[in-house]
Amino acid sequence: YLPSPISVNVPPCLSAYPPTSNSY
């Protein structure tokens, strides 16, 4: 798992499921 710029404020477990969950 790599911390994407869009999901930097999202926990690793959550950002690993939806790649573009910037609004999560």
C-alpha positions as CSV (number, residue, x, y, z in Angstrom):
1,Y,0.0,0.0,0.0
2,L,1.3,3.4,-1.0
3,P,-0.1,6.7,0.6
4,S,-1.6,8.5,-2.3
5,P,-1.8,12.3,-2.3
6,I,-5.6,12.1,-2.5
7,S,-6.0,9.8,0.4
8,V,-3.4,11.3,2.7
9,N,-5.9,12.1,5.4
10,V,-7.5,8.7,5.2
11,P,-6.2,5.7,7.3
12,P,-4.2,3.1,5.4
13,C,-6.9,0.5,5.8
14,L,-9.5,2.7,4.2
15,S,-7.4,4.1,1.5
16,A,-6.3,0.6,0.5
17,Y,-9.9,-0.3,-0.4
18,P,-11.1,2.7,-2.4
19,P,-8.1,4.1,-4.4
20,T,-10.0,7.4,-4.8
21,S,-11.7,7.9,-1.4
22,N,-10.6,11.5,-1.0
23,S,-14.1,12.4,0.2
24,Y,-14.3,9.5,2.6
